[in-house]
Amino acid sequence: QISLGHAAFYGVGAYTCALLAKSGAPLALTVSAGMIAAGILGLIVGLASLRVRHDFLAITTMGVGFLFLGIVRQQEILGGELGISGIPSAGLGKIGYLALVIGLAAFFTAFNLWIKRSWLGFAFDAVADDEDTARVVSVDVGAYKLAACAMGTAMAGVAGGLYSYFARFLMPDDFGFITSISVLSMVAVGGIGSVFGVIAATIILT
């Protein structure tokens, strides 16, 4: 099922991380907080979206993206239209930061491959192929949808946190609709369900 608001969860992670970093919190705490905040928001959106499917789910998540931008633009604590500047560096140097990003990318790649080969991945596949048939064989469709949504948005939150340390300046437009379309394009070009295909598509499109 298609999400057209993934940039919002990416943005939640970035803004959470940026605000905590500016308050002096360490990198491990800021990125973890961004992951948790995005995951919780994803769970809430997932709960609200359980009754819709396909095109209607895409429209719902698109609305979440626009709502996020509206909130960010109106809140002074989030920098409004001017954005957040002065975000401190990760304190790792360029090579250290690159190693962190590659390490986390490798970890989440391994995590996703493990999920695909686990009972959880089989349940995800069953729900994706045919929800009604999945229910017949006692798969709790709602619970697995929520799990997928929470995990996917939490990973987006980590990416957002890392981006805030990379850019050191955030603006609402960084997390607009075009960003969600870019993410979806990477998935479509790489092949939905293909971990390594999506990684290759991300490199090529970037």
JOPEJO-V613501 format. One record per run of one state. SS is the DSSP state (2 for helix, 1 for strand, 0 for the rest). FROM is the first residue (numbers start at 1). TO is the last residue. If there is no record, write none. Layout:
ss->SS from->FROM to->TO
ss->SS from->FROM to->TO
This chain:
ss->0 from->1 to->5
ss->2 from->6 to->22
ss->0 from->23 to->26
ss->2 from->27 to->49
ss->0 from->50 to->53
ss->2 from->54 to->74
ss->0 from->75 to->75
ss->2 from->76 to->78
ss->0 from->79 to->79
ss->2 from->80 to->82
ss->0 from->83 to->83
ss->1 from->84 to->84
ss->0 from->85 to->92
ss->2 from->93 to->116
ss->0 from->117 to->118
ss->2 from->119 to->129
ss->0 from->130 to->130
ss->2 from->131 to->136
ss->0 from->137 to->140
ss->2 from->141 to->167
ss->0 from->168 to->169
ss->1 from->170 to->170
ss->0 from->171 to->171
ss->2 from->172 to->175
ss->0 from->176 to->176
ss->2 from->177 to->190
ss->0 from->191 to->194
ss->2 from->195 to->205
ss->0 from->206 to->206
